[in-house]
Amino acid sequence: MGLNTLDLVVIGCYLAGVTLFGLRFRSGQQTLKGYFLADNAIPWWAISLSIVAAETSTLTVISVPGLAYDKDFSFLQLVMGYLIGRVVVSFVLIPQYFRGELVTAYQLIERRFGQRLRTLTAGVFLVTRAAAEGVRVFAVAIVVRVALGGLLTGVSDFQRDLVAIAIVTVLTLLYTLKGGLKAAIWTDVMQQTVYVAGTIVGLVTILHLVPGGWTTVREMAGAAGKFRVFDLTFDWTTKYTLWSGVIGGAFLTTASHGTDQLIVQRLLAARGQRQAQTALLSSGVVIFFQFSLFLMIGAMLYVFYRIYPPAAAFTRTDTIFPVFIVSHMPHGVSGLLIAAILAAAMSNLSAALNSLSSTSMVDFYMRLRPLSSEIRRIWLSRAAMVVWALVLFGLALLARHGGRVIEVGLTIASVAYGGMLGVFLLGVLTRRASENGAMVGMICGLALNLYLWLFTGVAFTWYVVLGSVTTFAVGYAASLAMGQKTSNEF
């Protein structure tokens, strides 16, 4: 069926509306803390939805249905680990973040260990977050390629990807530059609501199109094993088993939500420690519902395309849901769904630009220029956002030849998370770990994960576990061997 003029108008109006909505928050930031932490005035429920939006975005909307279409519901084992990780962060790390006036996660590292380790952890975050985010931004191009493919027949894939990524990057940059974290969070809330609601509309549409509705879906998907959740085998090379999911997912979320500035910045914007904990724990409930919803969409699409085979085989499972939206959803609704998926990318990109800019300014520039004025700091923060937007734009183009976007993004992040989490745990759980010992441990943890990624078949779900355990063990042993005086406690 394809998109028509109505769909294109809906997409254009929605993207313009999101941008204008974000620009409403452009005034009021007179200090760097106000710009990056929204003056600690965001309610817990908005932070909760913003965390979910930042954590899932376009990758979830287009890639998770493909996982169920291709395999089953075993991805939920990883999500169960996500819930455990949230509990650990809420009661182990969040209390430390609310002891003092912090803007970034890595100021906590300096308070415990020293400036050199703070520089190392902040630098690793900048590199890996930019690389992982480039993959997420590229997901926009996949959606546009499917949505507008029939209208842009004379345009090459590269040119289409270039324009799609550029449009989303520029629109996101407009409101993020002006409104800072406040604009990012409130646009996240709006976009999260829209694309989840739109997905529910998609689910209802599939049920309506499949003869026999839910009964047929249950019988065919069940017979194909699509509803299988648990895999009790232990295999280092299998991504989604009960062991790699629950253990690996718990470590992954403890790292991503406890040491990554992308999420920590949102927690620090809460009105207090208890509200930050409530926001993080409640986001786990939402994330479990959301992943279940998208996996169900994938299983239902499996049934739909067995009854009505596609004209051509899918070259990558990331395109299955966008193709269904464009080909089978009613006009207007399909345009809204495509727009919502694009807007989800904007919410995540906005979060990345905020976190990359805040880390660049607070953990690097302000240490070199501690006496600079607030006006100059805010101006340079916006300049840093522009620079990072250009970097992410370039990395998104480089990501065009990757695999499933959600797994590529998680793999890149997991390589660094092991060393990062190990260092934070050394600071929280021990008193004898020193800065030099922790640095040795972190380097070993990063080296191990790079080796696992590049030269072995070990699944990415184990990277954070192995990397953090190595960092912790080597860092503690090195601290004892060096016999140096430890730094301050958290």
C-alpha positions in Angstrom: 0.0 0.0 0.0 2.8 2.4 0.9 2.6 5.9 2.5 0.5 8.6 0.8 0.3 12.4 1.1 -1.7 12.2 4.3 0.9 10.1 5.9 3.7 12.5 4.9 1.8 15.4 6.2 1.3 13.6 9.5 5.0 12.8 9.7 6.0 16.4 8.9 3.5 17.9 11.4 4.5 15.5 14.2 8.2 16.2 13.8 7.6 19.9 13.7 5.3 19.7 16.7 7.8 17.7 18.8 10.5 20.3 18.0 8.3 23.2 18.9 7.2 21.5 22.1 10.8 21.0 23.1 11.6 24.7 22.3 9.0 25.7 24.9 11.6 24.9 27.6 14.3 27.1 26.2 14.3 29.8 28.9 15.2 29.8 32.6 18.6 28.0 32.6 21.0 30.6 34.2 23.5 28.1 35.6 25.2 24.9 34.3 23.4 22.8 36.9 20.0 24.3 35.8 20.9 23.5 32.2 22.0 19.9 32.8 19.9 18.9 35.8 16.7 21.0 35.2 17.1 22.6 38.6 16.2 19.3 40.3 12.5 20.1 39.6 11.4 17.0 37.5 8.8 14.7 39.1 9.7 11.0 39.5 7.1 9.8 37.0 8.5 12.0 34.2 12.0 10.8 35.0 10.8 7.2 34.9 9.2 7.5 31.5 12.3 9.4 30.3 14.6 6.6 31.5 12.5 4.1 29.5 12.6 6.3 26.4 16.4 6.8 26.6 16.9 3.1 27.2 14.7 1.8 24.3 14.1 4.3 21.6 14.0 3.4 17.9 16.1 0.3 18.5 13.4 -1.3 20.6 10.6 -0.3 18.2 12.1 -1.8 15.1 14.6 -4.5 16.4 12.9 -6.3 19.3 9.9 -7.4 17.2 12.5 -8.9 14.8 14.0 -10.9 17.6 10.6 -12.6 18.3 9.9 -13.0 14.6 13.2 -14.7 14.0 13.4 -16.7 17.3 11.2 -16.4 20.4 10.6 -14.5 23.7 14.0 -15.5 25.2 15.0 -11.8 25.2 12.8 -11.4 28.2 15.3 -13.3 30.3 17.6 -10.4 29.8 14.8 -8.0 30.8 14.4 -9.9 34.1 18.0 -9.2 34.8 17.3 -5.5 34.1 14.8 -5.5 37.0 17.4 -6.9 39.4 20.0 -4.4 38.2 17.6 -1.5 39.0 17.2 -2.7 42.6 21.0 -2.8 43.0 21.5 0.7 41.6 18.6 2.1 43.7 20.0 1.0 47.0 23.8 0.8 46.4 24.7 3.7 44.0 21.8 6.3 44.1 22.5 7.1 47.8 26.1 7.9 47.0 25.0 10.2 44.1 22.9 12.3 46.5 25.7 12.9 48.9 26.9 16.3 47.6 26.2 18.5 44.6 27.0 16.3 41.7 26.3 16.9 38.0 28.0 13.8 36.5 28.6 10.2 37.6 32.3 10.6 37.3 32.6 13.3 40.0 31.8 10.5 42.4 34.9 8.7 41.2 37.1 11.7 41.9 35.7 12.0 45.4 36.6 8.4 46.1 39.8 7.9 44.1 41.2 11.0 42.4 41.3 13.1 39.2 43.2 10.6 37.0 40.6 7.8 37.4 37.8 10.3 36.9 39.4 11.4 33.6 39.7 7.8 32.6 36.1 6.8 33.3 34.7 10.0 31.8 36.9 9.5 28.7 35.8 5.9 28.3 32.1 7.0 28.6 32.5 9.6 25.9 34.1 7.2 23.4 31.7 4.2 24.0 28.6 6.3 24.3 29.3 8.1 21.1 30.0 4.7 19.3 26.8 3.1 20.7 24.7 6.1 20.0 25.9 6.3 16.4 24.3 2.8 15.9 21.0 4.0 17.5 20.9 7.1 15.3 21.4 4.9 12.2 18.1 3.1 13.1 16.4 6.2 11.8 17.7 5.5 8.4 16.3 2.0 8.4 12.8 3.4 9.1 13.0 6.1 6.5 14.4 3.7 3.9 11.3 1.5 4.4 8.8 4.3 4.7 9.8 6.4 1.8 11.4 3.8 -0.4 8.6 3.9 -2.9 8.7 7.7 -3.2 12.4 8.1 -3.6 13.1 5.5 -6.2 15.7 7.7 -7.9 17.7 8.3 -4.8 20.5 5.9 -3.6 20.3 4.2 -0.2 23.3 6.3 1.0 21.7 9.6 0.0 18.4 8.6 1.7 20.2 7.6 4.9 22.2 10.8 4.8 19.1 13.0 4.6 17.1 11.0 7.2 19.9 11.1 9.8 20.6 14.8 9.1 16.9 15.9 9.5 16.5 14.1 12.9 19.8 15.3 14.1 19.1 18.9 13.3 15.6 19.0 14.7 16.8 17.3 17.9 19.7 19.7 18.2 17.3 22.7 18.0 15.4 22.1 21.1 18.2 20.3 23.1 20.5 23.3 22.6 17.8 25.7 24.0 16.2 23.7 26.7 18.9 21.4 28.0 17.8 18.4 30.1 14.4 19.8 30.9 13.4 19.9 27.2 14.8 16.4 26.7 12.9 14.8 29.6 9.5 16.4 28.7 9.8 15.5 25.0 10.7 12.0 26.1 7.5 11.7 28.1 5.4 12.8 25.1 7.2 10.6 22.6 7.2 7.6 24.9 3.4 7.8 25.3 2.9 8.2 21.6 5.0 5.3 20.3 3.7 2.9 22.9 0.1 3.8 22.1 0.9 3.6 18.4 2.3 0.1 18.9 -0.8 -1.0 20.7 -2.8 0.2 17.7 -0.4 -1.9 15.5 -1.1 -4.9 17.7 -4.9 -4.5 17.4 -4.5 -4.0 13.6 -2.6 -7.3 13.2 -5.2 -9.2 15.2 -7.9 -7.7 13.0 -6.0 -8.7 9.8 -5.2 -12.3 10.9 -8.1 -14.7 10.2 -9.4 -16.0 13.6 -7.6 -13.2 15.5 -5.9 -14.2 18.7 -6.9 -17.8 18.5 -4.9 -18.2 15.3 -2.0 -16.3 16.6 -1.8 -18.4 19.7 -2.0 -21.7 17.9 0.5 -20.9 15.1 3.0 -18.9 17.1 2.7 -21.4 20.0 3.4 -24.3 17.6 6.4 -22.5 16.2 7.8 -22.0 19.8 7.6 -18.2 19.6 6.3 -17.9 23.1 9.2 -19.8 24.6 10.9 -17.6 27.3 13.3 -19.8 29.3 16.4 -21.5 28.0 18.1 -23.3 30.9 21.2 -24.4 28.9 24.5 -22.9 30.0 26.5 -21.8 26.9 28.9 -18.9 26.8 28.1 -18.3 23.2 24.3 -18.1 23.4 23.0 -14.6 23.9 19.8 -15.3 25.7 19.7 -18.0 28.3 18.3 -17.9 31.8 21.9 -17.5 33.2 23.3 -15.0 30.7 19.9 -13.1 30.8 19.4 -12.8 34.6 23.0 -12.6 35.6 24.3 -10.7 32.5 21.2 -8.4 32.4 21.6 -7.5 36.1 25.2 -6.6 35.6 24.4 -4.7 32.4 21.7 -2.6 34.0 23.7 -2.0 37.1 26.4 -0.6 34.8 24.2 1.3 32.4 21.9 2.8 35.0 24.5 3.3 37.7 27.6 4.4 35.9 26.5 5.8 32.5 25.9 9.5 32.5 23.0 9.1 30.0 20.8 7.6 32.8 22.6 9.0 35.9 22.0 12.5 34.7 18.2 11.9 34.8 18.4 10.4 38.3 20.4 13.4 39.5 17.6 15.7 38.1 15.1 14.2 40.6 13.8 16.2 43.5 15.6 14.0 46.0 17.0 10.5 46.6 13.7 8.8 47.3 12.2 10.2 44.1 15.2 9.0 42.0 14.8 5.5 43.5 11.1 5.5 42.8 11.7 6.7 39.2 14.3 3.9 38.5 12.3 1.1 40.1 9.0 2.1 38.4 10.8 2.3 35.1 11.5 -1.4 35.4 7.8 -2.2 35.4 7.3 -0.1 32.3 10.3 -1.6 30.5 9.1 -5.1 31.1 5.7 -4.3 29.7 7.2 -2.5 26.8 9.6 -5.3 25.8 6.8 -7.8 26.2 4.6 -5.7 23.9 7.2 -5.5 21.2 8.0 -9.2 21.4 4.3 -10.0 21.0 4.2 -7.8 17.9 7.1 -9.9 16.5 5.3 -13.2 17.2 2.1 -11.8 15.6 3.9 -10.6 12.6 5.4 -14.1 12.2 1.9 -15.5 12.0 0.7 -12.7 9.7 3.5 -13.3 7.2 3.0 -17.0 7.2 -0.6 -16.5 6.2 0.2 -13.6 3.8 3.8 -14.1 2.6 5.7 -10.9 1.8 6.4 -10.1 -1.9 10.2 -10.4 -1.1 12.1 -12.0 1.7 13.2 -9.7 4.5 17.0 -9.0 4.2 17.1 -8.0 7.9 14.6 -8.5 10.7 14.9 -4.8 11.7 12.7 -3.9 8.8 9.8 -6.3 9.5 7.7 -4.0 11.7 8.3 -0.8 9.6 7.4 -2.7 6.5 4.1 -3.9 8.1 3.3 -0.3 9.2 3.9 1.1 5.7 2.1 -1.7 3.9 -0.9 -2.7 6.0 -1.8 0.1 8.5 -4.5 2.6 7.6 -3.3 5.8 6.1 -2.8 8.5 8.7 -2.2 5.9 11.4 0.8 4.5 9.5 2.2 8.0 9.1 1.7 8.7 12.8 3.5 5.4 13.7 6.5 6.2 11.4 6.6 9.7 12.9 6.5 8.3 16.5 9.4 5.9 15.7 11.4 8.8 14.3 10.5 10.9 17.4 11.7 8.1 19.6 15.1 8.4 17.9 15.0 12.1 18.7 14.4 11.5 22.4 17.3 9.2 22.7 19.6 11.5 20.7 18.6 14.4 22.9 19.6 12.3 26.0 22.9 11.4 24.4 23.7 15.0 23.5 23.0 16.2 27.0 25.1 13.5 28.6 28.0 13.9 26.2 28.0 17.6 26.6 27.7 17.6 30.4 30.6 15.1 30.8 32.8 17.1 28.4 32.1 20.3 30.3 32.0 19.2 33.9 34.6 16.4 33.8 37.1 18.1 31.5 36.6 21.8 30.7 35.7 23.0 34.3 38.7 21.2 35.7 40.9 23.3 33.4 38.9 26.5 33.8 37.3 26.4 37.2 36.8 30.2 37.4 34.9 30.6 34.1 31.6 32.4 34.3 28.2 30.5 34.2 27.3 32.3 31.0 30.4 31.1 29.3 29.9 27.6 30.6 26.4 27.4 29.2 27.6 28.8 25.8 30.4 26.3 25.6 28.0 23.5 26.6 25.8 24.3 23.6 28.9 24.4 21.4 29.9 21.0 22.7 26.4 19.7 21.8 26.9 20.9 18.2 30.3 19.1 18.0 28.9 15.9 19.4 25.9 16.1 17.1 28.3 16.2 14.1 30.3 13.2 15.6 27.1 11.1 16.1 26.0 12.0 12.6 29.3 10.7 11.2 29.2 7.5 13.3 25.6 6.8 12.3 26.7 6.8 8.6 29.5 4.4 9.5 27.0 2.1 11.3 25.1 1.4 8.0 26.9 -2.0 7.6 26.2 -3.4 11.0 23.9 -6.3 12.1 20.8 -6.1 14.2 21.0 -2.5 15.5 19.8 -3.4 19.1 22.5 -6.1 19.5 25.3 -4.0 17.9 24.4 -1.1 20.3 24.3 -3.3 23.4 27.6 -5.0 22.4 29.5 -1.8 22.0 28.2 -0.5 25.4 28.9 -3.8 27.2 32.5 -3.8 26.2 33.1 -0.6 28.3 30.5 -1.2 31.0 32.5 -4.1 32.6 35.5 -1.9 33.5 33.2 1.0 34.5 31.1 -1.0 36.9 34.1 -2.7 38.4 35.6 0.6 39.3 32.4 1.9 40.9 32.0 -1.3 42.9 35.6 -1.1 44.1 34.8 2.4 45.5 31.5 1.4 47.1 32.4 -2.0 48.5 36.0 -1.7 49.5 38.1 0.7 51.6 41.5 -0.5 50.6 41.3 0.0 46.8 43.6 2.7 45.6 43.4 4.9 42.5 46.4 3.2 40.8 45.1 -0.2 41.6 41.6 0.6 40.3 43.1 2.0 37.1 45.1 -1.2 36.5 41.9 -3.2 37.1 39.9 -1.1 34.8 42.5 -1.4 32.0 42.5 -5.2 32.4 38.7 -5.4 32.4 38.5 -3.3 29.2 41.3 -5.4 27.6 39.5 -8.6 28.4 36.2 -7.4 27.0 37.8 -6.2 23.8 39.4 -9.6 23.4 36.1 -11.4 24.0 34.4 -9.1 21.4 37.0 -9.3 18.7 38.5 -12.8 19.0 35.9 -15.1 20.6 32.3 -16.2 20.3 31.4 -15.3 23.8 27.9 -13.6 23.9 27.8 -9.9 24.7 25.4 -10.6 27.6 28.5 -12.0 29.5 30.8 -9.0 28.8 29.8 -6.9 31.8 29.9 -9.8 34.2 33.4 -10.9 33.1 34.7 -7.4 32.7 33.5 -6.1 36.1 34.7 -9.2 38.0 38.1 -8.9 36.4 38.3 -5.2 37.1 37.3 -5.7 40.7 39.6 -8.6 41.4 42.7 -7.2 39.6 42.0 -3.7 41.0 41.8 -4.9 44.6 44.8 -7.2 44.3 46.9 -4.5 42.6 45.9 -2.0 45.3 47.1 -4.4 48.0 50.3 -5.2 46.1 51.2 -1.6 45.5 50.6 -0.9 49.2 49.5 2.7 48.5 47.4 4.8 50.7 43.8 4.7 49.6 41.8 7.8 48.8 38.7 9.1 50.5 35.6 7.0 51.0 32.4 7.7 49.1 
